[in-house]
Amino acid sequence: AEKPRRVGVEQTRKTGHRPTAEGDRFTRLVPAVATTRAPSIPLPKKQMLARHMLPTLRMCSASARSLANAPARRSISGVVFDMDGTLTREGALDYTAMYSRAGAPEGCKNILEWIETLDAAQQDKANLAIREVEREGYARTQVNDKCIEMLQELKRAHGGLRLGILTRNSDEAVEVFLDSFKLRPLFDHTISRDWAGGKCKPSGDALVHFSKLWECTPAKMLMIGDWKDDMAAGKAAGAITVLKHLGEDAQRANFHLVDQADHVVHCLSEIPPLVERLARAS
């Protein structure tokens, strides 16, 4: 340790002049470096160890704080939504009119698969009828409760999470939906029945394509929908399936699909907490 000295005393020794009273008041408060050093006393081993360990402990403490404040490791890479009945309210599309105008036979369960059995001219006629019904539904389309807030929260709380739409509707219908409700910035990719890269739902082709675009495995993706084709597509691709329950009084009650889904939600606001739980569980 350095022995403090007062500047005024050293000045007297060297010059023979005493400092002024004002100088005394000032120098009594200001220590200076002594010309001789005190003998060095070895520190005990424990103190030496503590001195060497202090920087390491500080670094570990800072690292611990950083880990505590860091977000949870993201194990869910993407969420794919069905559009009609999931993001939008049930009832915009008149399925009875669609099947009737397209000429689908009584008891037909999948109009798109039925159309594939027709010749080219019949297919064009049936597809035109379907598009007419879809366009009539544009004006009736409304987003489901908490839809926009849910999408915004997923993007805000889970940085880097990809969002997509997979629908059996047309490209045109998807574009109208995104523009009508200003949702385009929230979605990374969309696939409709017009996609030429593979088969639409209930095939898992589109979800596998999403996984390639997003550079993840389907197991790190959620497929959220309200109908059996959504659950079937998710299962076929190996994705986590989430059923949006429509309720007992819905136009197309889907309570019978509960056992086909990995998870069930009754409101879109339940989706962000579900994603958070799944991310932390894996």
N, C-alpha and C positions, 0 to 999 in steps of 0.2 A: 504494500500500500504506500502511496505517496504521502509524505508529511506536509500538511498545509502550511503555508507561510503567508504573512501579510506583506503586501507590497510596500507599505510605509516603512516598516522596520528594515527591510533590505535596502531601501533607498538611503536611510540614515547611515547604514554601515558603509555603503559604497561612496557616498558623496559628502558625508558630514553635515548635511542639511536636513533639518526636521521638516516633515510635511506640514502643511497648514492644518488648522483644526478641521476645516472642511474635508481635506484629504484624509485625515484620521478617521472621520466618520465613514467615509467611503471605503477606505482600505480595510477597515475592520470587518466589512461584509464580504470581501472578495478574497478567497484563498488563492494562493499561487503554488506553483510546483517547487518543491524543496530541492536543494542542490544535492542532498544525500538521500539514499534510498534506505528504507527500513529493511532489516534482515528478512529473507524469505522464510516463511514457516510452512512446512509441508502440510497439505490438507489430509485429514483422515481418509481412508480408502472409500468409505461410504459416500463422503462428500465428493470425492473425485469421480466416483461412478455416477453419482447424480448429475454432476456437471457434464459428463460425456453423454449421458442418456437423455438430457433435457431436449436437445434438438430433435432426437428421434421420437420422443414422447409427443412433442408439439406436432410433428408431421403425422403421427398416428391419430392424434386427436382431430386434426384438420380433415384427415381422410375419413374418419368416422362420421364427422359432421356432414361431409359431402355425400356419403352413402345414405345417411339418414334423410337428407333433403332430396336425394335423387328419386325420380319417379320409378315405379315398379317396372321390372323388365317386361317388355311387351311381348306376350306369347300369342296374342291374337293379332294377326296381320291384316285381316280384311273382313268386311261384313257386306254380304250381298243381300239385297232386298227384292222380293217380289213387288210389283207395282200396284196392280188393281186389287183392292181389298186389304192391302197391307199398308202401303204408304198413302193410298187414297181410300176414301170411304166407300163402303159397300153400296151398290145400287146405281153407280154411274153407267155401267154397262147392262143392257137388257139382253141377257143370255138366251132367253126364250125366243126373242125376235131374231137374234143372231142365228140360232140353229134352224129356225123356221125359214128365214129368207135364203139361207145357204142351201136349203133342201136336204139337210141332214135327216137320216131315217130316225124313226121313233126309237128311243132307247139308246141313241148314240151318246157315248160318255166323253169322247175326245174328238172334237170337230177337226182339229188339225191332222190327226192321224187318219181320220176318215177321208179328208180331202186328198191325201196322198194316194188313195186307192182309185182316184178318178183319172180320166184322161186329161190332156192338157186344156182342152176347151172347157170342160166341166170345172176343172180347178180354177181357171181364170174367173169363171162366173161365180163360183162359191166364194173365192177370195174377195171379189168386188163387193159381194153382199156383206161379208164380215167387216170390211173397211167402212162401209156406209153406216153400219150400226156403231162402230167405234167412233166415227166422226160425230155422230149424233150425241154420243156420250161426253164429248169434250166440254160442252157447256155445263154439264151436270157434275163434272169432276170437282171434288173438294179433297183437300188433304185431310188425313186422319188427325184426330186430336193429338197434340204434342208432337206432331211429326217434325216440323221444322226445328223446334227446340231440341228434340232428340238428336237430330242429325248434327246440329251445331255443337251440342255437348260432346258427341263422339269425336268430332274433329278437334275440339278444344282440349279435352281431357286426355286424349290418346294421340299424341303427336305422331304423325306418320301412318296412322290407321287409314287403310284404303276403303272406300265405299263404292259399291256398284249396284246396278239394277239388272235383274234378269227377269224378263217378262215374255209371255206368249203374245203380247200385244205387238204392234208394229213400231218400226223406227220413227215413223211420223208421230205416233201417239206419245212416244217417249219424249221427243223433242218438244211437243206441245206442253206436256206436263212440266218439264224442266223450265221452260221459258215462262209459263203461266204463273208459276210460284217462285221464280227466281232461285231455283235450286241447282243450277248448272255448276256453280263454283264448289259445291259440296261433294260432287260425285267425280270419281276418277275414270270409270268406264261403265258403259251400259251395253247390254246385249238383248236383242229382241228376236222374234221369230224370223226376222229377215236376215239374220246372221248366216253367212255362208260357210263358216268354219267348222260346222258340225251340226248335230241335232239339238233341238231345243228341249226344254223340260218335257217329260220327266228324265231325259238323259242327263248324265253328269258331264257331258262334253263341255258345256259353257263354263261350269265351275272350274274344271281342270284348266280351261283357257285363262280364266281369271287368275288362277294360282301361278301360271307361267308369266303373265303380265306383271304380277305383283311379287314375283320371285319368292314364293313361299309354298308350303305344302297345303293341300286342301284341308288337312287336319287343323291348320291354324286359321281357318276361315269359318264364319257363320253363314248359314243360309236361312234367312228369315222369310216366312211366307204364311199364307192362310189356307193353302189347299194341298191335296195329296201330291200333286206334281212337284211342289216345292220340296216336300219331305223326301220324295223319291229321288229327285235330282241331288239333293244333299247327301243322301245315303249312298247313291251310286258313285259320287265323287270322293266320299270319305270326309265330308265336311260335317261340322256340328250343326244340327238342325234345330230350329226354333220355330214353334207354331204360334202365330198370332191368333189367339182365340177370338172368334167373332161373336160369341154369346149365343144363348139359346134361341133368341128371337130374330136372329139375322136372316137375311134372304137365303143365304147358303150356310146353314149351321154346320160347324166343323168339329163339334165336340167328339165325334167318333174318330178323329185323327190324333187325339192326344197321345195315344200309346205309340204312335209312329214317330214322335218327336223326342229329341233329347231334352228339350226344355220347352216350357209353355209360358207365354206372357199374355196378359189381358189388356195391356195398354202399352203404347210405344215408349212411354216414359220409364218402363221397367227394363228397357234394353241397355242403356248405359251402365246401370249397376250390375246387370248380368255380365256384360263384357268385362267389367272390372273384376268381378269374382272369378271368372274363368281365367283372366290374365294372371291373377295372384295364385290360383290353385295349381298352375302348371309350371 
